[in-house]
Amino acid sequence: MTQDEAKALVGKRAAEMVESGMRVGLGTGSTSVAFIKALGARVQAEGLNIRCVASSDSSTALGRELGMDVVSLAELPELDLYIDGADEVAVSPTGEFYLIKGGGAALLREKIVASAAHEFVCVVDQSKMVAKLGKFPLPVEIVKMAQPLVERRLSELGLNPVLRMKKDGSGPVLTDEQNYLLDCHCGVIEDPEETAAEIRSIVGVVEHGLFLGMASKVLIAGENGVEEMEA
């Protein structure tokens, strides 16, 4: 099974969790795209009656293109279900899910929408499951003006920040909120809770990509289908 096939499989399974009348949060990234497309197919085929809030401009556009009612969080401040992917998933010693998110540059809005939902279900393929977080660079969203300060502080913490640049070389990547992203090449994160607290204490940091204990369920696509894990 290719990675794209795994994403399509887990996206379809997640879409099956949505019931008519639900308020649904739409994530961002390639696995979330697979989920949104599968959900859009249900909306068109079954007339599924749902309202949605998306965690990025791109997911908003895709949802509306597929016929979904995608509104702002101000219009729909409380959600039943949020479905989103992750760049890494580990299970904490206490059985909670620890995630790194933000590879798609939407971590702030993702965390906001996830916080508005009664349940956050994470959808991944098997390659995203790790024993400990840190192989994938940890994204930190920052205010532009604060770049020199935040870079220095993150470096002092040993997190090795690198400003994320556009692939075409035209300048720094900007989030939907027009902030910069620093990708921290920190290696294994032995204590995610402590690392999260240290990063949040830095003036100029808007949000970080550690989603700790937020997801209640993880759907994992592999060769044998979709495995479901609960916290």
C-alpha positions in Angstrom: 0.0 0.0 0.0 1.4 3.4 -1.0 1.3 6.3 1.4 -1.4 8.0 -0.8 -3.5 4.9 -0.6 -3.1 4.8 3.2 -4.2 8.4 3.4 -7.2 7.8 1.3 -8.2 4.7 3.3 -7.9 6.5 6.7 -9.6 9.6 5.3 -12.6 7.5 4.2 -12.8 5.8 7.6 -12.8 9.1 9.4 -15.5 10.5 7.1 -17.7 7.5 8.1 -17.6 8.8 11.7 -19.5 11.9 10.8 -23.3 11.9 11.3 -25.9 14.1 10.0 -26.5 17.2 12.2 -22.9 17.3 13.4 -20.7 20.4 13.6 -17.3 19.3 12.2 -13.8 20.7 12.2 -11.8 20.2 9.1 -8.0 19.8 9.5 -5.2 20.8 7.1 -2.6 18.8 5.2 -2.5 15.9 2.8 -4.3 13.4 5.1 -7.0 15.9 5.9 -7.5 16.6 2.2 -8.3 12.9 1.8 -10.8 13.1 4.7 -12.4 16.3 3.3 -12.8 14.7 -0.1 -14.3 11.6 1.4 -16.7 13.7 3.5 -17.6 15.8 0.5 -18.5 12.7 -1.4 -20.9 11.7 1.4 -22.4 15.2 1.5 -23.1 15.0 -2.3 -24.2 11.4 -2.3 -26.3 11.2 0.9 -27.3 14.8 1.4 -25.4 14.7 4.8 -26.5 17.8 6.8 -23.4 19.1 8.5 -21.8 22.5 9.2 -18.1 22.9 9.3 -15.2 25.1 10.5 -11.9 24.7 8.7 -8.4 25.2 10.2 -6.9 26.9 7.1 -7.9 29.0 4.1 -7.1 26.0 1.8 -9.3 23.6 3.7 -12.1 26.2 3.7 -11.8 26.5 -0.1 -11.8 22.8 -0.6 -14.8 22.2 1.6 -16.9 24.8 -0.1 -15.8 23.5 -3.5 -17.2 20.1 -2.5 -20.5 21.6 -1.4 -20.0 21.8 2.3 -21.3 24.6 4.5 -18.0 25.9 5.9 -18.4 28.9 8.2 -16.2 30.8 10.7 -15.5 29.9 14.3 -17.4 33.0 15.3 -20.5 31.6 13.6 -20.0 28.0 15.0 -17.9 28.3 18.2 -18.6 24.8 19.4 -17.8 21.6 17.4 -18.7 18.0 17.9 -15.8 16.5 16.1 -12.4 17.6 14.7 -10.6 15.4 12.2 -6.9 16.2 11.4 -3.6 14.6 10.6 -0.3 14.8 12.3 3.4 14.8 11.4 4.3 12.5 14.3 2.3 10.6 16.9 3.6 9.0 20.1 1.9 7.5 23.1 2.9 9.0 26.5 3.7 6.9 29.5 0.3 7.8 30.9 -1.5 6.6 27.6 -2.2 10.1 26.2 -1.4 10.9 22.6 1.5 13.3 22.0 1.5 14.9 18.5 3.7 17.1 16.4 1.7 19.2 13.9 2.4 22.2 11.8 4.2 20.7 8.7 1.4 22.3 6.7 1.9 25.7 8.3 -1.5 25.8 10.0 -0.7 24.8 13.6 -2.2 27.8 15.3 -5.6 27.5 13.6 -5.5 23.8 14.0 -5.0 24.1 17.7 -7.8 26.7 18.0 -10.3 24.5 16.1 -9.2 21.4 18.0 -9.8 23.2 21.2 -13.3 24.1 20.1 -14.3 20.4 19.5 -15.7 17.9 22.0 -13.6 15.2 20.3 -10.4 15.4 18.3 -9.7 12.3 16.1 -6.2 12.2 14.6 -5.8 10.4 11.2 -2.4 9.1 10.1 -0.6 6.4 8.1 1.7 4.0 10.0 4.8 5.9 9.1 3.8 8.7 11.5 3.8 6.5 14.6 7.0 6.9 16.7 8.2 5.8 20.1 9.2 9.4 21.0 8.6 12.7 19.2 11.4 14.7 17.6 12.5 13.3 14.3 10.2 15.6 12.5 11.2 19.2 13.1 9.0 20.9 15.7 7.3 24.0 14.2 6.9 27.2 16.3 4.8 30.1 15.0 6.2 33.5 15.9 5.5 37.2 15.4 7.7 38.5 12.6 9.3 41.3 14.7 10.3 38.8 17.4 12.3 36.5 15.1 15.8 37.5 16.5 14.7 37.2 20.1 12.8 33.9 19.7 15.6 32.3 17.6 18.2 33.2 20.2 16.0 31.8 23.1 15.2 28.6 21.2 18.9 28.1 20.4 19.7 28.6 24.1 17.2 25.8 24.8 19.1 23.6 22.4 16.2 23.4 19.9 18.2 24.5 16.8 15.5 26.7 15.1 15.5 27.3 11.4 13.3 29.9 9.7 11.0 28.1 7.2 11.5 29.4 3.7 9.3 29.0 0.6 10.4 26.3 -1.8 10.8 28.8 -4.6 13.3 30.8 -2.6 11.1 33.9 -2.6 11.2 34.5 1.1 9.9 33.1 4.4 6.8 30.9 4.6 3.8 32.9 6.0 1.0 31.3 8.0 -2.7 32.3 7.3 -2.2 34.7 10.2 0.8 36.2 8.4 3.3 34.9 11.0 6.7 33.3 10.5 7.5 29.6 11.3 10.7 28.4 13.0 11.3 24.7 12.6 13.2 23.3 15.6 15.6 20.4 14.7 15.7 19.3 18.3 16.1 15.6 18.0 14.3 13.3 20.5 12.0 15.3 22.8 12.4 13.5 26.1 9.9 15.6 28.0 7.3 17.2 25.6 5.4 18.9 28.5 8.5 20.7 29.7 9.6 21.6 26.2 6.1 23.0 25.4 6.2 25.1 28.6 9.6 26.5 27.8 8.6 27.5 24.3 5.4 29.1 25.4 7.3 31.2 28.0 9.2 33.1 25.2 7.7 36.5 24.3 6.9 36.6 20.6 5.9 32.9 20.3 2.3 32.7 19.1 2.0 28.8 19.3 4.0 25.6 19.0 3.3 22.4 17.2 3.1 20.1 20.3 -0.4 18.9 20.7 -0.3 17.1 24.0 -3.3 15.1 25.3 -5.7 16.8 22.9 -6.6 13.8 20.6 -8.8 11.2 22.2 -8.5 8.8 19.3 -6.0 8.0 16.5 -6.9 6.2 13.3 -3.8 4.5 11.7 -3.8 3.2 8.2 -1.5 0.3 7.4 -1.2 -2.9 5.3 -4.0 -4.5 7.3 -6.5 -1.7 7.1 -7.2 1.0 9.7 -6.3 0.4 13.3 -8.1 2.5 16.0 -6.4 3.6 19.2 -8.1 5.4 22.1 -6.4 7.4 24.8 
